[in-house]
């Protein structure tokens, strides 16, 4: 049986960063992934993910974001890869909307540079974006997007460079933990280690069933539309999250994939329950038309043909906060799941946290918000 200091199960966003941080620390680490490197079967794909600091979900996330920005820059330099692109970010909606009011609260609480714009100012600065007359926005320059596939690949490459043993096509069938260490079983064999990190994405309900977490796995769709007048007016756009009265949110990006690549948009948290092993990858005409109709409200110039659609998955907790903690029953097991559609921007700092917990059992980062016992 192969023996390691730490085994990491799941090498998507969080797991790839965890093996990188562990390997850099000189830990003998094994990474196990059921698919190929930087695959498109889970939640860490689709070409882009928004990164922002004026965090409407909760200001408590801001210290983690500040560290994540540092670590994204570090990973870019070490891997010689372009991962993070700053475009500015716009968070708009009615004055009492969570998108606007929450972003403003976080910016003010953490003294983040920002501007408050009325609808006319938004239209003047970003002519493709047309909020309703009574909507307002927070704009921050330090927002942008991360390339998820490139980020996972970079972390895996850095992990390998520092001695990690990474194995793909390894579906984990079971694991157990005791005072003498942990064991992980796959179709190809059994592995042992002193400690275990489980970051299984949409497969958390099965691999972490013993925790009884109230997780919901949702099918979400990303859309790329071709503006009738071409993508040029959208190249200089910021990333954005736009909320209507009633709470429906969409998010989107500048045109970033060339003249034929379209412009990416999606609903934020409008999905249906799915089995991660049976994700419906067929996007219907009705889904496309629903997205086009909502986009027309905020970006009326983005109502041309659909270029492509890509389903992915959110694994969501009831309060939409993460789960990151030592396993309540096994102090040599660390769990990371339930990133609820807003986790990818935190990838490098979550990797650092998981490496802390797997080596010392504690971390200096603020993670009390993410303990699984909050559901009981």
ABEGO torsion letter per residue (X at the ends): XBBBABBBBEABAAAAAAAAAAAAAGBBBBBBBABBBGBAABABBGGBBBBBABBAABAAAAAAAAAAAAAAAAAAAAAGBBABBBAEBBBBEBAABAAAAAAAAAAAAAGBBBBBBBAAAAAAABAABBBBAABBBBBBAABEBBBAAAAAAAAAAAAAAAGBBBBBGBBBABBBBBAAEBBBBBAAEBBBBABBBBBAEAAAAAAAAAAGBBBBBBBBBBBBBBBAAEAAAAAABBBBBBBBBGGBBBBBBBBAAEAAAEBBBBBBGBBBBBBAAABBABBBAAAAAAAAAAAAAABAABABBBABBBBBBBBBBAAGBBBBBBBAABAABBBBBGAGGAAAAAAAAAAAAAAAAAAAGBBABBAAAABAAAAX
